[in-house]
Each structure stands twice: as C-alpha cells, then as structure tokens.
Amino acid sequence: METKLRTIAKALTWQVIGLAVTGALAWFHTGSVLTALSFALTTATSGLAFFFVHERLWARVRWGIGERHA
C-alpha cells in the first residue's frame, strides 16, 4: 500500500498536466484567458480532491493484487 504523501504527489503532478490542458482548451473555445484560468482552476481543485479519495478507496481493494511468494 502506498503512503498518503505519495498519493498526494501523484495527484498534484496529474493535476498540473490537467490544468495546462484544460486551460489551453478553455482558452481556445472561449477566447478569454480569465475565463480559461477560472475554469481550469475550478476543475483542477475538484479533480485533485476526487482523485485523492478515489486512490485511497482503491488502496483498500485487494482485487487484482497478487500475493508475493518468497
């Protein structure tokens, strides 16, 4: 099981990528940098929270994890 800090690091790096992509797409579609940044920050913040919860829930699921035999 990975640590909470590792889960947070993964969530943050993924959200940086998502922030850039969402911001660029929103800017392209709206033509407004301010609207694009607002939309991207809102989706990044909510996505970060939901990703963290999703990862922690999946960490409790044993399905698909094989046992190591020494």
MOPAC internal coordinates of N, CA, C and O (Angstrom, degrees):
PM7 1SCF
backbone

  N    0.0000 0     0.00 0     0.00 0    0    0    0
  C    1.4505 1     0.00 0     0.00 0    1    0    0
  C    1.5302 1   108.38 1     0.00 0    2    1    0
  O    1.2310 1   120.78 1   -45.44 1    3    2    1
  N    1.3127 1   116.11 1   134.56 1    3    2    1
  C    1.4605 1   118.66 1  -179.27 1    5    3    2
  C    1.5241 1   110.82 1   -83.65 1    6    5    3
  O    1.2310 1   121.36 1   -19.80 1    7    6    5
  N    1.3252 1   115.01 1   160.20 1    7    6    5
  C    1.4601 1   120.21 1  -178.63 1    9    7    6
  C    1.5278 1   110.83 1   -76.88 1   10    9    7
  O    1.2310 1   121.26 1   -18.06 1   11   10    9
  N    1.3275 1   115.20 1   161.94 1   11   10    9
  C    1.4646 1   120.17 1   177.23 1   13   11   10
  C    1.5246 1   110.44 1   -64.01 1   14   13   11
  O    1.2310 1   120.44 1   143.83 1   15   14   13
  N    1.3340 1   116.76 1   -36.17 1   15   14   13
  C    1.4610 1   120.46 1   179.81 1   17   15   14
  C    1.5271 1   111.03 1   -63.40 1   18   17   15
  O    1.2310 1   120.20 1   139.63 1   19   18   17
  N    1.3300 1   117.22 1   -40.37 1   19   18   17
  C    1.4685 1   120.50 1   177.61 1   21   19   18
  C    1.5315 1   110.42 1   -64.58 1   22   21   19
  O    1.2310 1   120.53 1   138.12 1   23   22   21
  N    1.3322 1   116.59 1   -41.88 1   23   22   21
  C    1.4607 1   120.62 1   178.01 1   25   23   22
  C    1.5235 1   110.49 1   -60.90 1   26   25   23
  O    1.2310 1   120.49 1   138.06 1   27   26   25
  N    1.3231 1   116.68 1   -41.94 1   27   26   25
  C    1.4637 1   120.79 1   178.38 1   29   27   26
  C    1.5248 1   110.55 1   -63.98 1   30   29   27
  O    1.2310 1   119.92 1   136.66 1   31   30   29
  N    1.3331 1   117.76 1   -43.34 1   31   30   29
  C    1.4712 1   121.38 1   179.15 1   33   31   30
  C    1.5254 1   110.79 1   -61.21 1   34   33   31
  O    1.2310 1   120.18 1   136.70 1   35   34   33
  N    1.3205 1   117.26 1   -43.30 1   35   34   33
  C    1.4618 1   121.06 1   178.26 1   37   35   34
  C    1.5218 1   110.65 1   -63.80 1   38   37   35
  O    1.2310 1   120.65 1   137.40 1   39   38   37
  N    1.3136 1   116.37 1   -42.60 1   39   38   37
  C    1.4636 1   120.56 1   179.93 1   41   39   38
  C    1.5245 1   111.09 1   -63.41 1   42   41   39
  O    1.2310 1   120.42 1   137.70 1   43   42   41
  N    1.3264 1   116.80 1   -42.30 1   43   42   41
  C    1.4665 1   120.63 1  -179.46 1   45   43   42
  C    1.5229 1   112.27 1   -64.87 1   46   45   43
  O    1.2310 1   120.17 1   134.02 1   47   46   45
  N    1.3301 1   117.29 1   -45.98 1   47   46   45
  C    1.4659 1   119.34 1  -179.25 1   49   47   46
  C    1.5247 1   111.07 1   -65.33 1   50   49   47
  O    1.2310 1   120.31 1   141.59 1   51   50   49
  N    1.3141 1   117.02 1   -38.41 1   51   50   49
  C    1.4629 1   120.60 1   178.18 1   53   51   50
  C    1.5228 1   110.49 1   -65.85 1   54   53   51
  O    1.2310 1   120.28 1   140.79 1   55   54   53
  N    1.3236 1   117.08 1   -39.21 1   55   54   53
  C    1.4562 1   120.64 1  -179.63 1   57   55   54
  C    1.5213 1   112.44 1   -69.15 1   58   57   55
  O    1.2310 1   119.84 1   148.16 1   59   58   57
  N    1.3228 1   117.90 1   -31.84 1   59   58   57
  C    1.4680 1   120.33 1   175.84 1   61   59   58
  C    1.5273 1   109.70 1   -62.25 1   62   61   59
  O    1.2310 1   120.83 1   136.30 1   63   62   61
  N    1.3225 1   116.02 1   -43.70 1   63   62   61
  C    1.4668 1   120.38 1   177.21 1   65   63   62
  C    1.5297 1   109.73 1   -62.90 1   66   65   63
  O    1.2310 1   120.62 1   132.37 1   67   66   65
  N    1.3189 1   116.41 1   -47.63 1   67   66   65
  C    1.4609 1   120.72 1   179.63 1   69   67   66
  C    1.5201 1   112.67 1   -62.25 1   70   69   67
  O    1.2310 1   120.47 1   142.44 1   71   70   69
  N    1.3240 1   116.71 1   -37.56 1   71   70   69
  C    1.4642 1   121.49 1   178.62 1   73   71   70
  C    1.5231 1   110.82 1   -61.92 1   74   73   71
  O    1.2310 1   120.79 1   135.02 1   75   74   73
  N    1.3168 1   116.10 1   -44.98 1   75   74   73
  C    1.4646 1   120.35 1  -179.76 1   77   75   74
  C    1.5310 1   111.55 1   -64.90 1   78   77   75
  O    1.2310 1   120.52 1   133.93 1   79   78   77
  N    1.3134 1   116.61 1   -46.07 1   79   78   77
  C    1.4645 1   120.72 1  -178.71 1   81   79   78
  C    1.5299 1   110.91 1   -66.58 1   82   81   79
  O    1.2310 1   120.37 1   132.95 1   83   82   81
  N    1.3225 1   116.91 1   -47.05 1   83   82   81
  C    1.4639 1   120.53 1  -179.79 1   85   83   82
  C    1.5200 1   111.24 1   -63.10 1   86   85   83
  O    1.2310 1   120.64 1   137.34 1   87   86   85
  N    1.3269 1   116.39 1   -42.66 1   87   86   85
  C    1.4628 1   120.10 1   178.49 1   89   87   86
  C    1.5146 1   112.22 1   -61.03 1   90   89   87
  O    1.2310 1   120.88 1   135.67 1   91   90   89
  N    1.3216 1   115.92 1   -44.33 1   91   90   89
  C    1.4659 1   120.09 1   179.93 1   93   91   90
  C    1.5279 1   111.33 1   -64.28 1   94   93   91
  O    1.2310 1   120.55 1   136.04 1   95   94   93
  N    1.3233 1   116.55 1   -43.96 1   95   94   93
  C    1.4658 1   119.90 1   179.33 1   97   95   94
  C    1.5282 1   111.88 1   -66.25 1   98   97   95
  O    1.2310 1   120.42 1   138.16 1   99   98   97
  N    1.3219 1   116.81 1   -41.84 1   99   98   97
  C    1.4669 1   119.97 1   179.18 1  101   99   98
  C    1.5278 1   110.64 1   -65.03 1  102  101   99
  O    1.2310 1   120.14 1   140.75 1  103  102  101
  N    1.3158 1   117.34 1   -39.25 1  103  102  101
  C    1.4678 1   121.41 1   178.32 1  105  103  102
  C    1.5309 1   110.03 1   -63.84 1  106  105  103
  O    1.2310 1   121.32 1   136.10 1  107  106  105
  N    1.3333 1   115.07 1   -43.90 1  107  106  105
  C    1.4644 1   120.58 1   178.68 1  109  107  106
  C    1.5325 1   110.92 1   -58.93 1  110  109  107
  O    1.2310 1   120.69 1   136.05 1  111  110  109
  N    1.3351 1   116.29 1   -43.95 1  111  110  109
  C    1.4661 1   120.51 1  -175.73 1  113  111  110
  C    1.5268 1   113.94 1   -79.31 1  114  113  111
  O    1.2310 1   120.09 1   149.07 1  115  114  113
  N    1.3289 1   117.43 1   -30.93 1  115  114  113
  C    1.4695 1   119.25 1  -176.11 1  117  115  114
  C    1.5223 1   113.03 1  -102.53 1  118  117  115
  O    1.2310 1   120.34 1   154.05 1  119  118  117
  N    1.3301 1   116.96 1   -25.95 1  119  118  117
  C    1.4571 1   120.69 1  -175.86 1  121  119  118
  C    1.5153 1   113.14 1    76.44 1  122  121  119
  O    1.2310 1   120.17 1  -177.36 1  123  122  121
  N    1.3224 1   117.28 1     2.64 1  123  122  121
  C    1.4632 1   122.06 1  -178.21 1  125  123  122
  C    1.5269 1   110.47 1  -114.70 1  126  125  123
  O    1.2310 1   120.99 1   -59.85 1  127  126  125
  N    1.3229 1   115.71 1   120.15 1  127  126  125
  C    1.4650 1   119.97 1   178.45 1  129  127  126
  C    1.5288 1   110.23 1   -65.32 1  130  129  127
  O    1.2310 1   120.04 1   137.69 1  131  130  129
  N    1.3224 1   117.52 1   -42.31 1  131  130  129
  C    1.4653 1   121.30 1  -178.58 1  133  131  130
  C    1.5302 1   111.68 1   -62.75 1  134  133  131
  O    1.2310 1   120.26 1   134.80 1  135  134  133
  N    1.3111 1   117.12 1   -45.20 1  135  134  133
  C    1.4670 1   120.86 1   177.61 1  137  135  134
  C    1.5212 1   110.34 1   -63.76 1  138  137  135
  O    1.2310 1   120.47 1   137.93 1  139  138  137
  N    1.3200 1   116.70 1   -42.07 1  139  138  137
  C    1.4640 1   121.23 1   179.79 1  141  139  138
  C    1.5240 1   111.03 1   -62.22 1  142  141  139
  O    1.2310 1   119.99 1   134.51 1  143  142  141
  N    1.3305 1   117.62 1   -45.49 1  143  142  141
  C    1.4630 1   120.94 1   179.60 1  145  143  142
  C    1.5245 1   111.34 1   -64.90 1  146  145  143
  O    1.2310 1   120.42 1   137.89 1  147  146  145
  N    1.3085 1   116.81 1   -42.11 1  147  146  145
  C    1.4612 1   121.03 1   178.87 1  149  147  146
  C    1.5257 1   110.90 1   -61.63 1  150  149  147
  O    1.2310 1   120.68 1   133.12 1  151  150  149
  N    1.3104 1   116.30 1   -46.88 1  151  150  149
  C    1.4665 1   121.04 1   179.19 1  153  151  150
  C    1.5261 1   110.91 1   -63.61 1  154  153  151
  O    1.2310 1   120.42 1   134.01 1  155  154  153
  N    1.3231 1   116.79 1   -45.99 1  155  154  153
  C    1.4639 1   121.04 1  -178.52 1  157  155  154
  C    1.5242 1   111.54 1   -63.54 1  158  157  155
  O    1.2310 1   119.74 1   137.51 1  159  158  157
  N    1.3174 1   118.10 1   -42.49 1  159  158  157
  C    1.4669 1   120.91 1   179.35 1  161  159  158
  C    1.5257 1   111.90 1   -66.55 1  162  161  159
  O    1.2310 1   120.36 1   142.05 1  163  162  161
  N    1.3219 1   116.92 1   -37.95 1  163  162  161
  C    1.4631 1   120.55 1   178.03 1  165  163  162
  C    1.5225 1   110.96 1   -64.90 1  166  165  163
  O    1.2310 1   120.47 1   133.59 1  167  166  165
  N    1.3199 1   116.72 1   -46.41 1  167  166  165
  C    1.4687 1   119.30 1  -179.69 1  169  167  166
  C    1.5257 1   111.37 1   -68.99 1  170  169  167
  O    1.2310 1   119.74 1   144.57 1  171  170  169
  N    1.3222 1   118.10 1   -35.43 1  171  170  169
  C    1.4658 1   121.14 1   179.09 1  173  171  170
  C    1.5250 1   110.91 1   -66.18 1  174  173  171
  O    1.2310 1   120.42 1   137.43 1  175  174  173
  N    1.3144 1   116.80 1   -42.57 1  175  174  173
  C    1.4633 1   120.66 1  -179.37 1  177  175  174
  C    1.5225 1   111.41 1   -64.72 1  178  177  175
  O    1.2310 1   120.55 1   132.08 1  179  178  177
  N    1.3132 1   116.56 1   -47.92 1  179  178  177
  C    1.4626 1   119.08 1   179.58 1  181  179  178
  C    1.5253 1   110.69 1   -68.16 1  182  181  179
  O    1.2310 1   120.29 1   141.28 1  183  182  181
  N    1.3234 1   117.05 1   -38.72 1  183  182  181
  C    1.4616 1   120.51 1   178.67 1  185  183  182
  C    1.5136 1   112.42 1   -63.29 1  186  185  183
  O    1.2310 1   120.06 1   141.10 1  187  186  185
  N    1.3196 1   117.49 1   -38.90 1  187  186  185
  C    1.4632 1   121.94 1   178.59 1  189  187  186
  C    1.5232 1   110.55 1   -61.63 1  190  189  187
  O    1.2310 1   120.57 1   133.61 1  191  190  189
  N    1.3076 1   116.52 1   -46.39 1  191  190  189
  C    1.4615 1   120.38 1  -179.61 1  193  191  190
  C    1.5298 1   111.17 1   -63.69 1  194  193  191
  O    1.2310 1   120.40 1   133.47 1  195  194  193
  N    1.3198 1   116.84 1   -46.53 1  195  194  193
  C    1.4607 1   119.93 1  -178.87 1  197  195  194
  C    1.5245 1   112.43 1   -68.48 1  198  197  195
  O    1.2310 1   120.02 1   145.19 1  199  198  197
  N    1.3365 1   117.56 1   -34.81 1  199  198  197
  C    1.4610 1   120.56 1   177.10 1  201  199  198
  C    1.5224 1   110.41 1   -63.44 1  202  201  199
  O    1.2310 1   120.33 1   135.51 1  203  202  201
  N    1.3261 1   116.97 1   -44.49 1  203  202  201
  C    1.4629 1   120.78 1  -179.72 1  205  203  202
  C    1.5259 1   110.56 1   -59.23 1  206  205  203
  O    1.2310 1   120.48 1   131.47 1  207  206  205
  N    1.3312 1   116.68 1   -48.53 1  207  206  205
  C    1.4646 1   120.87 1   179.23 1  209  207  206
  C    1.5263 1   110.28 1   -61.67 1  210  209  207
  O    1.2310 1   120.10 1   135.48 1  211  210  209
  N    1.3135 1   117.41 1   -44.52 1  211  210  209
  C    1.4624 1   122.54 1   179.81 1  213  211  210
  C    1.5326 1   111.18 1   -58.57 1  214  213  211
  O    1.2310 1   120.49 1   132.89 1  215  214  213
  N    1.3243 1   116.66 1   -47.11 1  215  214  213
  C    1.4668 1   121.00 1   179.86 1  217  215  214
  C    1.5244 1   111.60 1   -63.61 1  218  217  215
  O    1.2310 1   119.84 1   137.84 1  219  218  217
  N    1.3197 1   117.92 1   -42.16 1  219  218  217
  C    1.4640 1   120.98 1  -179.02 1  221  219  218
  C    1.5275 1   110.70 1   -67.40 1  222  221  219
  O    1.2310 1   119.88 1   143.03 1  223  222  221
  N    1.3160 1   117.84 1   -36.97 1  223  222  221
  C    1.4620 1   119.93 1   176.54 1  225  223  222
  C    1.5224 1   110.79 1   -66.20 1  226  225  223
  O    1.2310 1   120.22 1   135.97 1  227  226  225
  N    1.3239 1   117.19 1   -44.03 1  227  226  225
  C    1.4557 1   120.47 1   179.13 1  229  227  226
  C    1.5250 1   111.68 1   -65.47 1  230  229  227
  O    1.2310 1   119.76 1   152.09 1  231  230  229
  N    1.3159 1   118.06 1   -27.91 1  231  230  229
  C    1.4647 1   121.13 1   178.02 1  233  231  230
  C    1.5270 1   111.25 1   -64.36 1  234  233  231
  O    1.2310 1   120.05 1   158.50 1  235  234  233
  N    1.3184 1   117.51 1   -21.50 1  235  234  233
  C    1.4645 1   121.93 1   179.25 1  237  235  234
  C    1.5309 1   112.61 1   -87.42 1  238  237  235
  O    1.2310 1   120.32 1   167.24 1  239  238  237
  N    1.3103 1   117.00 1   -12.76 1  239  238  237
  C    1.4648 1   121.40 1  -177.45 1  241  239  238
  C    1.5214 1   108.97 1   -87.17 1  242  241  239
  O    1.2310 1   120.33 1   -54.90 1  243  242  241
  N    1.3178 1   116.98 1   125.10 1  243  242  241
  C    1.4632 1   121.94 1  -178.02 1  245  243  242
  C    1.5279 1   111.54 1   -86.20 1  246  245  243
  O    1.2310 1   119.67 1   164.86 1  247  246  245
  N    1.3111 1   118.24 1   -15.14 1  247  246  245
  C    1.4558 1   122.49 1  -177.11 1  249  247  246
  C    1.5279 1   110.61 1   -58.43 1  250  249  247
  O    1.2310 1   120.60 1   -46.66 1  251  250  249
  N    1.3198 1   116.45 1   133.34 1  251  250  249
  C    1.4567 1   121.41 1   175.84 1  253  251  250
  C    1.5134 1   114.77 1    84.09 1  254  253  251
  O    1.2310 1   120.09 1  -177.99 1  255  254  253
  N    1.3201 1   117.43 1     2.01 1  255  254  253
  C    1.4652 1   121.11 1   178.40 1  257  255  254
  C    1.5197 1   107.39 1  -110.37 1  258  257  255
  O    1.2310 1   121.17 1   -65.36 1  259  258  257
  N    1.3246 1   115.37 1   114.64 1  259  258  257
  C    1.4532 1   119.89 1  -179.55 1  261  259  258
  C    1.5209 1   111.43 1   -81.33 1  262  261  259
  O    1.2310 1   121.22 1   -23.95 1  263  262  261
  N    1.3172 1   115.28 1   156.05 1  263  262  261
  C    1.4634 1   120.27 1   176.25 1  265  263  262
  C    1.5150 1   109.34 1   -81.67 1  266  265  263
  O    1.2310 1   121.31 1   -35.71 1  267  266  265
  N    1.3153 1   115.10 1   144.29 1  267  266  265
  C    1.4649 1   119.79 1   175.78 1  269  267  266
  C    1.5209 1   108.80 1   -89.06 1  270  269  267
  O    1.2310 1   121.30 1   -46.81 1  271  270  269
  N    1.3068 1   115.12 1   133.19 1  271  270  269
  C    1.4643 1   120.51 1   178.11 1  273  271  270
  C    1.5152 1   108.16 1  -109.96 1  274  273  271
  O    1.2310 1   121.19 1   -55.32 1  275  274  273
  N    1.3090 1   115.34 1   124.68 1  275  274  273
  C    1.4717 1   119.79 1  -178.66 1  277  275  274
  C    1.5018 1   111.49 1   -87.07 1  278  277  275
  O    1.2310 1   120.10 1   180.00 1  279  278  277

